[in-house]
Structure formats: C-alpha cells, structure tokens
Amino acid sequence: MSQPPHIIIVDDEAPAREMVGDYLRMHGFGVTLCDGGKSLRGAIACGMPDLVVLDLNMPEEDGLSIIRDLKSRSDVPVIMLTATASPIDRVVGLELGADDYLAKPCELRELMARIRSVLRRSTPAKSAAAPAEAARDKEALVRFGTKWLDLDAQALRDDDGNEHPLTASEFGLLKVFAANPKRVLSRERLLELANARDSEAFDRAVDLRIMRIRRKIEPDPARPSVIRTIRGGGYVFSPGDDRA
C-alpha cells in the first residue's frame, strides 16, 4: 500500500496548526507540525514532505524568507496562509515559487481541496512501461524554446536531459500553452484553463509566473519570442519545431 501524502504545517500559533493537523490526519494525510522556520528545516532534514502549508506572518522568521530558502533547495509545493499579509506579500510569495494561497481564518474543507489540487499538479505521473504506450512518449514532449516540457513526468529538461525546477503553477501554465499553440490567451483565460485559484486582485501573479518561465525557456528572456506578450490581449505561445 502506498504511503499517504506527507504535509508539513508551519504556524507559530499552536491552536491553529493543531486544528489543521487534526483535520488533515482525519482525512488520511500524514502530518508534521512545525512552529517556525527552524523546526521546519529540522523536519525536512528527516525527509522531504509532499507539500508545505505555511503561515506567512510569524515573528521568528517571516514566511517569505522561508519560501525563498525552501525553493532554493527543493521544489516542494507550498501553500501560503495569509492573515494580515499585504497584497504585495502574496504576489512576492507567488513570484518566489509558492503554488497557492488562502486567507486566514480558512475553511478547512477549502484548504484540503487546495492541497489535493496542488498535489495533483505537482506529483509526477507514473510512467507506464507498456510497449503500446512507447509510441506516445514523443507526443508527451513539447519544445519550449531552449527546453523540453515532459507532460507525463511534469518536468522541464534541456537538450542534455538535465531537469530544471518547475513549480506546479508554472507547469500548469506551460501545459495550457502546449494545448493552445499560436492562440492568444488572456490572463483570465490562462488562470481558468490552468485551474488556478487566484483572486482577480492578483492578475499580476500571471505576469510574474510568465516572467519566471521565460527565464527558464527563452533564448533571450529580455526579448521573449517563445511566449510573447500581446498588448491588450494577453500571451501567445509561438512554437518552432515544438514536438519531438
């Protein structure tokens, strides 16, 4: 039997983290509770979780610093919990690589739904070895500028096969572009097709994610040619020889 997903809850308020932890355990998740960045790093040293639920507002070490540290060392998905955080904190968190956010106090059922959604997007698909599927392997590879997007493995690789970190939200956008080449997509449509849950107040989060993606795939990120901006329209994926 496979192990249940392991979630680390980071919150300096004991009642809040224990309430979330008890609820997730009740629904079959493995849970570790941490009161800040130091205890989180200690927990990760014993094994990387499948996802981190992180309160942004903590006195010892703020959540944005923790996200920056986490994403510099791994690609573990992060859901931010924000109580008094300003809008710019949420945008910066997304730019640093967070995959979703939710306002505190949160509805526990919604938090669980967000966790399951992020896990679905971030868990690599199991590769099947059946010969009948071998012919489809190349179809699962889409060329994005200097990289290949492996749709089955949800991975971004260069021509030498080296994998480059890709957050679940970045993969979601690339998958949408792969399915809609040469089609102008508005920010609202991108969020809808990528199944993102951003508030309309954070349309700029799409621009920040596109900026991160361009750094990874564009031959010249300062002059993007693979994912182009259409003034007043949104973005368009302009593939060259885009399929293997």
C-alpha positions, 0 to 999 in steps of 0.5 A: 500500500502506498504511503499517504501524502506527507504535509508539513504545517508551519504556524507559530500559533499552536491552536491553529496548526493543531486544528489543521493537523487534526483535520488533515490526519482525519482525512488520511494525510500524514502530518508534521507540525512545525512552529517556525522556520527552524523546526521546519528545516529540522523536519525536512532534514528527516525527509522531504514532505509532499507539500508545505502549508505555511503561515506567512506572518510569524515573528521568528522568521517571516514566511517569505524568507522561508519560501525563498530558502525552501525553493532554493533547495527543493521544489516542494509545493507550498501553500501560503496562509495569509492573515494580515499579509499585504497584497504585495506579500502574496504576489512576492510569495507567488513570484518566489515559487509558492503554488497557492494561497488562502486567507486566514481564518480558512475553511478547512474543507477549502484548504484540503481541496487546495492541497489535493489540487496542488498535489495533483499538479505537482506529483509526477505521473507514473510512467507506464512501461507498456510497449503500446504506450512507447509510441506516445512518449514523443507526443508527451514532449513539447519544445519550449524554446531552449527546453523540453516540457515532459507532460507525463513526468511534469518536468522541464529538461534541456537538450542534455536531459538535465531537469530544471525546477518547475513549480506546479503553477508554472507547469500548469501554465506551460501545459495550457500553452502546449494545448493552445499553440499560436492562440492568444490567451488572456490572463483570465483565460490562462488562470481558468484553463490552468485551474488556478485559484487566484483572486482577480486582485492578483492578475499580476501573479500571471505576469510574474509566473510568465516572467519566471518561465521565460527565464527558464525557456527563452533564448533571450528572456529580455526579448521573449519570442517563445511566449510573447506578450500581446498588448491588450490581449494577453500571451501567445505561445509561438512554437518552432519545431515544438514536438519531438 
